[in-house]
Amino acid sequence: MSDRRGYYTVDEVRAAEAELFTRVPAGMPMRRAAFGLAGVVIDELRSRTGGVSGRAVGLLVGSGDNGGDALWAGVFLRRRGVRVSAVLLNPARAHREGLAALRASGGRVVDRLDSVDLAIDGIVGISGRGPLRPEAAEMVAALNVPIISVDLPSGVDPNTGAVEGPAVTAAVTVAFGAYKPVHALAVPQCGRIVLVPIGLRPGQAGLAQLAPSAVGVGWPVPGPTDDKYSQGVVGVCAGSARYPGAGVLCTGAAVAATSGMVRYVGSDTAVSERFPEVVASASISETGRVQAWVIGPGAGTDSGARDRLAEVLATDLPVLVDADGLTILAGEPGLVRGRSAATVLTPHAGEFARLTGGVVGADRVGAVRALAEEWGVTVLLKGRATIIASPGEVTLVNDAGGDWAATPGSGDVLSGIVGALLAAGREPGWAAAAGARVHALAAGLAAYEGQEMGAPISAMPLLGQVRGAVRVLREVGGGSQEW
């Protein structure tokens, strides 16, 4: 089992396809893709309607190979007794062989889809850009059945996952040969994602997601010779009179993430009251030995906060900067540029804009990479799909699987988790991505505690599930489960 899943850009996929075409007969990759697509449709028909033969599937067929995949899938569905009808959005450019085969199999070409059980979106492939054209958008809007998309939902950008107008929202997306960035960056638009192998050999991807098993295997746990110092000591400078909860959440997360020891800098007695194992001090100079720092959540932006940030960044230790610390850096980036030790910045979109002077934009991956390279730091941009970029390394992404973590204080918890991993000696990119995975899972577990999935949560229940999330991922890491 691979320790990560790669996501390949359009250019990378096209290069892999060109190599594949030198090894296999013409038309074979499309047949493989279409056969796999038909298999997914059959499974969906069974699960949704209880049968296959006599059911009705509609095809929305664009030009080129994407439409050809849909047409050939229709041929395979006809062989299983499915009634297939196709709307050709550009008849003059419909895939000739696929259309002829569909007609020969008994499939029909129609002007609109009526009374179908499922629809296949073969409108636009990975070469397409921009939103759906009006005719296609109207047909998609008129459907009231689940849609299965061919390779990606039409109208969604394959490289950025951006949606800038009418687009398909799929129940299932069937990816051919390799995952594309859209499959990590726009999961809500893609729905369930199924990969159909067609023989591609795309090499190393520039964007990847850690496998849950890899997070579990790599998570630091004490061994027979460990003590509190060898497991990693993390210093936390967070919280203030205005935001006392930030210190509790950030420090508590560092404790829950199995730090060997947590040292807290601040005057908030609630931290020590809730977590008596934490060693508190009044200043950074009095803190004692630590192996990484977390600074910024709720810590203020006054001159004292600025001086504490400068003091921490002047060390040769890994430092994670979040929240108020990022606001200070936006006005004084020289504090962080040129550091020899690892630095992790964890902005949300608004903080990212303050750091860079501009909005993130549609290409979130490109924007995060640019900031990481310019400042020489690891950047974790928060979101449903969290992006983690480090200079010269593969960019990592973590799809949260839900939006449960979108709650005040959630970022403070994430900072504490990642800080604990930095103190344990994990590389900053891995620490940020693994921390994001545990954080997202903890939010999901907290949501499940309610009577129904999706019950609103707050940061404290999320914090309470951090150890449970680590335990789940370690159990996955000890088995052979696929993801």
C-alpha positions in Angstrom: 0.0 0.0 0.0 1.4 3.4 -1.0 2.0 5.9 1.8 0.4 8.7 -0.3 -2.0 9.2 -3.2 -0.8 11.3 -6.1 -2.8 13.8 -8.1 -1.7 14.5 -11.6 -2.1 17.7 -13.6 -3.6 17.6 -17.1 -0.2 17.9 -18.7 1.2 15.0 -16.6 -1.8 12.9 -17.5 -1.4 13.7 -21.2 2.2 12.8 -21.1 1.4 9.4 -19.5 -1.4 8.8 -22.0 1.1 9.4 -24.9 3.4 6.8 -23.4 0.5 4.4 -23.0 -0.5 4.7 -26.6 2.9 3.4 -27.6 2.2 0.2 -25.7 -1.4 -0.7 -26.5 -3.6 -0.9 -29.6 -5.5 2.2 -30.6 -8.9 2.4 -28.8 -8.0 0.0 -26.0 -7.6 2.7 -23.3 -11.0 4.1 -24.1 -12.6 0.6 -24.0 -10.9 0.0 -20.6 -12.2 3.3 -19.2 -15.7 2.8 -20.6 -15.9 -0.8 -19.3 -14.9 0.4 -15.8 -17.4 3.3 -16.0 -20.2 0.9 -17.0 -19.3 -1.3 -14.0 -19.6 1.7 -11.6 -23.0 2.6 -13.2 -24.2 -1.0 -12.8 -23.2 -1.0 -9.1 -25.0 2.3 -8.6 -28.2 1.0 -10.3 -28.2 -2.1 -8.1 -27.7 -0.1 -4.9 -30.2 2.7 -5.8 -32.9 0.7 -7.7 -32.3 -2.9 -6.8 -31.8 -4.0 -10.4 -30.0 -3.5 -13.7 -31.9 -5.0 -16.6 -34.7 -2.7 -17.8 -33.4 0.3 -15.9 -32.8 3.5 -17.9 -29.6 5.5 -18.1 -29.1 8.8 -19.9 -25.9 10.1 -21.5 -25.0 13.7 -21.8 -22.4 13.5 -24.5 -19.9 16.2 -25.4 -17.3 16.2 -28.1 -14.0 14.3 -28.1 -12.8 11.4 -25.9 -14.9 12.3 -22.8 -18.1 11.9 -24.8 -16.6 8.8 -26.4 -16.1 7.2 -23.0 -19.8 7.9 -22.2 -20.9 6.4 -25.5 -18.9 3.2 -25.1 -20.1 2.8 -21.6 -23.6 3.0 -23.0 -22.7 0.1 -25.3 -21.6 -2.0 -22.4 -24.7 -1.1 -20.4 -26.9 -2.1 -23.3 -25.3 -5.6 -23.2 -26.6 -5.8 -19.6 -30.1 -5.0 -20.6 -30.1 -1.3 -19.6 -32.1 1.2 -21.7 -29.7 3.9 -22.9 -30.5 7.2 -24.4 -28.0 9.9 -25.4 -28.2 13.6 -25.9 -25.4 14.9 -28.3 -24.5 18.4 -27.2 -22.3 18.8 -30.3 -23.5 16.2 -32.9 -20.9 17.2 -35.5 -18.1 16.5 -33.1 -19.5 13.4 -31.3 -17.1 10.4 -31.1 -17.8 8.7 -34.4 -17.0 5.1 -33.5 -18.6 5.3 -30.1 -21.8 6.8 -31.5 -22.0 4.1 -34.2 -21.5 1.4 -31.6 -24.2 2.8 -29.3 -26.7 2.9 -32.2 -25.8 -0.6 -33.3 -26.4 -1.8 -29.7 -29.9 -0.4 -29.6 -29.1 2.8 -27.8 -31.1 5.9 -28.8 -30.1 9.5 -29.6 -32.7 11.9 -28.1 -33.2 15.6 -27.7 -33.6 15.5 -23.9 -33.4 13.0 -21.1 -36.7 11.8 -19.7 -37.5 9.2 -17.1 -34.0 7.9 -16.5 -32.7 6.3 -13.3 -29.2 7.7 -13.6 -27.3 10.1 -15.9 -23.7 10.0 -17.1 -21.9 13.3 -17.4 -19.7 13.0 -20.5 -19.9 16.7 -21.4 -16.3 18.0 -20.8 -13.1 16.2 -20.2 -9.8 17.2 -18.6 -9.0 19.5 -21.5 -12.0 21.7 -20.9 -12.0 24.9 -19.0 -14.6 27.2 -17.6 -18.3 26.8 -16.7 -20.9 24.8 -18.6 -22.3 26.4 -21.7 -25.9 27.5 -21.4 -27.5 24.5 -23.2 -25.5 22.0 -21.1 -26.2 23.9 -17.9 -29.9 23.9 -18.7 -30.0 20.1 -19.2 -28.0 19.4 -16.1 -30.3 21.7 -14.0 -33.3 19.9 -15.3 -32.1 16.5 -14.1 -33.5 15.1 -10.9 -31.5 11.9 -10.8 -28.0 11.1 -9.5 -25.2 12.0 -12.0 -22.1 9.9 -12.6 -19.3 12.0 -14.0 -16.7 10.8 -16.6 -13.2 11.6 -15.1 -14.4 14.9 -13.5 -17.6 16.9 -13.1 -18.0 19.1 -16.1 -17.5 22.8 -15.4 -15.0 22.1 -12.6 -11.4 23.0 -13.4 -9.3 19.8 -13.5 -6.1 21.4 -12.1 -7.5 23.8 -9.5 -10.9 22.4 -8.6 -12.3 25.9 -9.1 -16.0 26.4 -10.0 -16.7 29.7 -11.6 -20.2 29.2 -13.0 -22.6 26.4 -13.8 -21.1 23.0 -13.2 -22.1 19.4 -12.5 -22.4 18.2 -8.9 -21.8 14.5 -9.2 -22.9 11.6 -6.9 -19.9 9.6 -8.2 -16.9 10.6 -10.3 -15.1 7.9 -12.2 -11.4 8.8 -12.6 -9.5 7.1 -15.4 -5.9 6.0 -15.0 -4.9 8.5 -12.3 -6.3 10.9 -9.8 -6.3 14.6 -10.9 -6.1 17.6 -8.5 -9.8 18.2 -8.9 -10.3 14.9 -7.1 -8.7 16.3 -3.9 -9.6 20.0 -4.2 -13.3 19.7 -5.1 -14.5 16.6 -3.4 -18.0 18.0 -2.6 -18.4 18.6 -6.4 -17.1 15.1 -7.3 -19.0 13.0 -4.8 -17.6 9.5 -4.3 -14.5 9.0 -6.4 -13.7 5.7 -8.0 -10.4 5.1 -9.9 -10.5 2.8 -13.0 -7.0 1.6 -14.0 -6.3 1.9 -17.7 -2.5 1.2 -17.7 -1.1 4.7 -17.1 2.4 5.1 -15.6 2.4 8.7 -14.6 5.4 8.8 -12.3 5.7 11.1 -9.3 3.0 13.6 -8.8 3.5 17.2 -7.6 0.4 17.0 -5.4 -0.3 14.2 -3.0 -2.3 13.2 0.0 -1.0 11.1 2.9 -2.6 7.8 3.3 -4.4 7.4 6.7 -2.3 4.3 7.3 0.9 6.4 6.8 -0.3 8.9 9.4 -1.0 6.1 11.8 2.4 4.4 11.3 4.3 7.7 11.5 2.6 9.1 14.5 5.0 9.4 17.5 4.2 7.1 20.4 6.5 6.3 23.3 8.8 3.3 23.2 10.4 1.3 26.1 13.4 3.6 26.3 11.6 7.0 25.9 11.1 9.7 28.5 9.3 13.0 28.4 12.2 14.7 26.7 12.8 12.2 24.0 9.1 12.2 23.0 9.3 15.9 22.3 8.7 19.0 24.5 6.6 21.7 22.9 6.3 25.3 24.1 3.0 27.0 23.6 2.6 30.8 23.7 -1.2 31.4 23.2 -4.2 33.0 24.7 -4.7 36.4 26.4 -7.2 38.1 28.7 -9.3 38.8 25.6 -9.0 35.2 24.2 -8.4 32.9 27.2 -9.8 29.9 25.4 -7.1 29.9 22.8 -4.5 28.9 25.4 -6.7 26.1 26.7 -7.4 24.7 23.2 -3.9 25.0 21.8 -2.2 23.6 24.9 -4.8 20.8 25.3 -4.3 19.7 21.7 -0.5 19.5 22.2 -1.2 17.3 25.3 -3.7 15.1 23.5 -1.4 14.7 20.5 0.9 12.7 22.7 3.6 15.2 23.4 6.2 14.1 25.9 5.8 17.4 27.7 4.0 20.7 27.2 5.3 24.0 28.5 2.9 27.0 28.5 3.8 30.6 28.5 1.2 32.9 29.8 -0.9 34.1 32.8 -4.1 32.1 32.1 -4.7 29.9 35.1 -7.4 28.0 33.2 -4.7 26.2 31.3 -3.1 24.7 34.5 -6.5 24.1 36.1 -7.6 22.0 33.1 -4.3 20.4 32.3 -2.3 20.1 35.5 0.5 18.1 33.7 1.4 21.3 31.7 4.3 23.3 33.1 3.5 27.0 33.1 5.8 30.0 33.1 5.4 33.7 32.9 7.9 34.4 30.0 9.6 32.7 27.2 13.0 33.1 28.8 11.7 31.3 31.9 10.2 28.4 30.0 13.0 26.0 30.0 14.0 23.4 27.4 11.6 22.9 24.5 12.1 21.3 21.1 9.5 23.3 19.1 7.3 26.4 19.6 3.6 27.2 18.8 2.9 30.9 19.0 0.1 33.2 18.1 -3.4 31.8 18.8 -5.2 34.5 20.7 -1.9 35.9 21.8 -2.6 39.5 20.8 -0.8 41.9 18.4 0.6 44.6 20.7 4.3 45.3 21.2 4.6 42.7 23.8 3.2 40.0 21.6 5.5 41.2 18.8 8.5 40.9 21.0 7.6 37.4 22.2 7.2 36.4 18.6 10.6 37.8 17.6 12.2 36.1 20.6 10.8 32.7 19.6 11.7 33.1 15.9 15.2 34.1 16.9 15.8 30.5 18.2 17.1 27.6 16.1 14.0 25.6 16.9 11.0 24.7 14.7 8.2 27.3 15.2 4.5 27.2 14.2 2.9 30.6 13.8 -0.8 31.0 13.7 -3.6 33.6 14.2 -2.4 36.8 15.8 1.2 35.8 15.1 0.4 35.8 11.4 -1.1 39.3 11.7 2.2 40.5 13.2 4.2 38.8 10.4 2.1 40.4 7.7 3.5 43.7 8.9 7.0 42.5 9.6 7.8 39.5 7.4 11.5 40.0 8.0 11.0 38.2 11.4 10.5 34.9 9.7 12.4 35.1 6.4 15.8 33.5 6.3 15.3 31.3 9.4 17.4 28.2 9.2 15.0 26.1 11.4 11.7 24.9 10.2 8.8 27.4 10.2 5.2 26.6 9.7 2.6 29.2 9.0 -1.1 28.1 9.3 -3.3 30.9 7.8 -7.0 30.7 6.8 -7.9 32.6 3.6 -8.2 36.0 5.3 -4.8 35.7 7.0 -3.3 34.5 3.8 -4.5 37.6 2.1 -2.9 39.7 4.8 0.4 37.9 4.4 0.5 38.2 0.6 -1.4 41.4 -0.1 -3.9 39.6 -2.3 -6.7 37.0 -2.2 -5.9 33.3 -2.6 -7.7 33.1 -5.9 -8.9 30.0 -7.9 -5.4 28.3 -7.9 -5.0 27.7 -4.2 -2.2 25.2 -4.7 -0.2 27.6 -6.9 -0.7 30.5 -4.4 0.4 28.4 -1.4 3.5 27.2 -3.3 4.4 30.7 -4.2 4.3 32.0 -0.6 6.2 29.0 0.7 9.0 29.5 -1.9 9.1 33.3 -1.4 9.4 33.2 2.4 11.2 29.9 2.7 8.6 28.4 5.0 6.0 25.6 5.2 2.5 27.1 4.6 -0.7 25.3 5.6 -3.7 27.0 4.1 -6.8 25.9 5.9 -10.0 24.8 4.2 -12.1 21.9 3.3 -9.1 20.9 1.2 -6.1 22.0 3.3 -3.0 22.7 1.2 0.5 22.3 2.6 3.5 23.5 0.7 7.2 23.4 1.6 10.0 24.7 -0.6 11.3 22.1 -3.1 8.9 19.4 -1.9 5.8 17.7 -3.1 2.8 19.7 -2.1 0.4 17.9 0.2 -3.4 18.2 0.5 -5.8 16.9 3.0 -9.5 16.7 2.2 -11.3 16.9 5.5 -14.2 14.7 4.4 -16.7 17.3 5.8 -17.0 20.8 7.2 -17.3 19.9 10.9 -14.1 21.8 11.8 -15.5 25.1 10.6 -16.0 26.4 14.1 -14.3 29.1 16.3 -11.2 27.7 18.1 -10.7 24.8 15.7 -7.5 26.4 14.4 -6.1 26.6 17.9 -6.5 22.9 18.2 -4.8 22.3 14.9 -1.8 24.4 15.9 -1.3 22.4 19.1 -1.5 19.1 17.2 1.1 20.1 14.6 3.3 21.7 17.2 3.5 18.4 19.1 4.6 16.6 15.9 7.3 19.3 15.2 8.6 18.8 18.8 8.7 15.0 18.1 11.1 15.7 15.2 8.7 15.2 12.3 9.4 17.1 9.1 7.3 20.2 8.9 5.3 19.3 5.7 4.5 15.8 7.1 3.7 17.2 10.5 1.3 19.8 9.0 -0.4 17.2 6.7 -0.7 14.5 9.4 -1.9 17.0 11.9 -4.6 18.2 9.5 -5.7 14.6 8.9 -6.1 13.9 12.7 -7.8 17.3 13.2 -10.3 16.5 10.5 -11.0 13.1 11.8 -11.4 14.4 15.3 -14.0 16.9 14.0 -15.9 14.1 12.3 -15.9 11.9 15.4 -17.2 14.8 17.4 -20.0 15.3 14.9 -20.9 11.6 15.2 -21.4 12.0 19.0 -24.7 13.7 18.3 -27.8 11.8 17.5 -27.4 12.4 13.8 -24.4 13.1 11.6 -23.7 16.7 11.1 -24.8 17.8 14.5 -23.1 21.2 15.2 -19.9 21.0 17.2 -17.6 23.4 18.9 -13.8 23.3 19.5 -13.9 21.6 22.9 -15.7 18.4 21.6 -13.2 18.4 18.7 -10.3 18.6 21.2 -11.9 15.7 23.1 -11.7 13.5 20.1 -8.0 14.1 19.1 -6.7 11.0 20.9 -9.6 8.9 19.5 -8.6 10.1 16.0 -5.0 9.1 16.6 -6.1 5.7 17.8 -8.2 5.2 14.7 -5.4 6.0 12.4 -2.9 3.9 14.2 -5.3 1.0 14.0 -5.6 1.6 10.2 -1.8 1.8 10.0 -1.4 -1.6 11.7 -3.8 -3.4 9.2 -4.0 -3.7 5.5 -7.1 -1.5 4.8 -7.2 0.4 1.5 -8.3 4.0 1.5 
